[in-house]
Amino acid sequence: MTDLEPRSVVLVRFPFTDLSSTKRRPAIVVSTTAFHHGTHDVIVVAVTSVPSAMPADFPLMDWSAGGLVKPSWARAGKILTLHDSIVEDILGRVSERDWAQIRQAWDAALAPLSRGGPADA
């Protein structure tokens, strides 16, 4: 799929973390267009309609603008790299407001990256 860009809401088969099965669900593209064109892979975060209080989960305030059919939560800690052939459809794009929330949620889920050595681990 060639129209993938950051903030795209896509439909994919998202695997469970134990790889026991997959579930067809929306996801949000977080990788750059350059990454996609260079690898034909796309990095996404999961989206769920089940309210969640996990540290990196938050409600999408503008869920319908993203092409979602019901209130949804982004799961910024559920990150996956997929080949672009796994993307079944592009549903829409998340708003700037929701995109800013994803960036903040990543701070809650991911260790900061730095140029330091083992002391930073």
C-alpha positions as CSV (number, residue, x, y, z in Angstrom):
1,M,0.0,0.0,0.0
2,T,1.6,3.3,-1.1
3,D,-0.6,5.9,0.6
4,L,0.6,5.2,4.2
5,E,1.8,8.2,6.2
6,P,2.1,9.2,9.8
7,R,-1.3,9.6,11.5
8,S,-3.1,7.2,9.0
9,V,-5.7,5.0,10.7
10,V,-5.4,1.6,9.0
11,L,-7.1,-1.8,9.3
12,V,-4.7,-4.7,10.0
13,R,-4.6,-8.2,11.5
14,F,-3.0,-7.3,14.8
15,P,-1.4,-10.3,16.6
16,F,-1.9,-10.9,20.3
17,T,1.3,-10.5,22.3
18,D,1.7,-14.2,22.9
19,L,1.2,-14.8,19.1
20,S,-1.6,-17.2,19.7
21,S,-4.0,-15.5,17.3
22,T,-4.7,-12.2,15.5
23,K,-7.6,-9.8,15.5
24,R,-8.7,-7.5,12.7
25,R,-8.5,-4.1,14.2
26,P,-7.6,-0.5,13.5
27,A,-4.2,0.8,14.1
28,I,-2.4,4.2,13.8
29,V,0.7,4.6,11.6
30,V,3.6,6.1,13.6
31,S,6.4,5.5,11.1
32,T,7.6,8.0,8.6
33,T,6.9,7.9,4.8
34,A,10.6,7.6,4.2
35,F,10.8,4.5,6.5
36,H,7.8,3.0,4.6
37,H,9.2,3.6,1.2
38,G,12.7,2.3,2.2
39,T,11.4,-1.0,3.7
40,H,7.8,-1.6,2.7
41,D,7.2,-1.9,6.4
42,V,5.0,0.2,8.5
43,I,5.1,0.8,12.3
44,V,1.7,1.1,14.0
45,V,0.1,1.3,17.4
46,A,-3.0,-0.6,18.3
47,V,-6.5,1.0,18.7
48,T,-9.2,-0.5,20.8
49,S,-12.9,0.3,21.6
50,V,-12.5,-1.1,25.1
51,P,-11.8,1.6,27.7
52,S,-8.4,1.2,29.2
53,A,-6.4,2.7,32.1
54,M,-3.0,1.4,31.1
55,P,-0.3,4.1,31.3
56,A,0.2,4.5,27.5
57,D,-3.5,4.2,26.6
58,F,-5.8,7.2,26.1
59,P,-9.1,8.0,24.5
60,L,-9.1,9.4,21.0
61,M,-11.0,12.6,21.3
62,D,-11.6,12.9,17.6
63,W,-12.2,9.2,16.8
64,S,-14.8,9.7,14.1
65,A,-12.5,12.1,12.2
66,G,-10.1,9.1,12.0
67,G,-12.7,7.0,10.3
68,L,-13.5,4.9,13.4
69,V,-17.1,3.9,14.0
70,K,-17.2,4.1,17.8
71,P,-15.3,5.7,20.6
72,S,-11.8,4.3,20.7
73,W,-8.6,4.3,22.7
74,A,-5.1,4.4,21.3
75,R,-2.7,1.9,22.8
76,A,0.6,3.6,22.3
77,G,2.5,0.8,24.2
78,K,1.2,-1.8,21.7
79,I,3.7,-1.2,18.9
80,L,4.1,-3.4,15.8
81,T,6.1,-3.4,12.6
82,L,4.2,-5.0,9.7
83,H,4.8,-5.4,6.0
84,D,2.6,-3.0,4.1
85,S,0.8,-5.9,2.5
86,I,-0.8,-6.7,5.9
87,V,-2.6,-3.3,5.7
88,E,-6.1,-4.1,4.5
89,D,-7.5,-0.5,4.3
90,I,-6.9,3.1,5.2
91,L,-9.8,4.4,7.3
92,G,-8.8,8.0,7.9
93,R,-6.3,10.1,9.8
94,V,-6.1,11.0,13.5
95,S,-6.4,14.7,14.4
96,E,-3.5,16.9,15.4
97,R,-4.8,16.8,19.0
98,D,-4.9,13.0,19.1
99,W,-1.5,12.8,17.4
100,A,0.0,15.0,20.2
101,Q,-1.5,12.6,22.8
102,I,0.2,9.7,21.1
103,R,3.6,11.4,21.4
104,Q,2.9,12.1,25.1
105,A,1.8,8.5,25.7
106,W,5.0,7.2,24.2
107,D,6.9,9.1,26.9
108,A,4.9,7.0,29.4
109,A,5.6,3.7,27.6
110,L,9.1,3.9,26.2
111,A,12.5,4.5,27.8
112,P,14.1,7.7,26.6
113,L,16.6,7.2,23.8
114,S,20.0,8.9,24.3
115,R,23.5,8.8,22.9
116,G,24.9,7.7,26.2
117,G,26.4,4.3,27.1
118,P,25.4,1.6,29.5
119,A,24.9,4.0,32.3
120,D,21.7,5.2,30.5
121,A,20.2,1.7,30.6
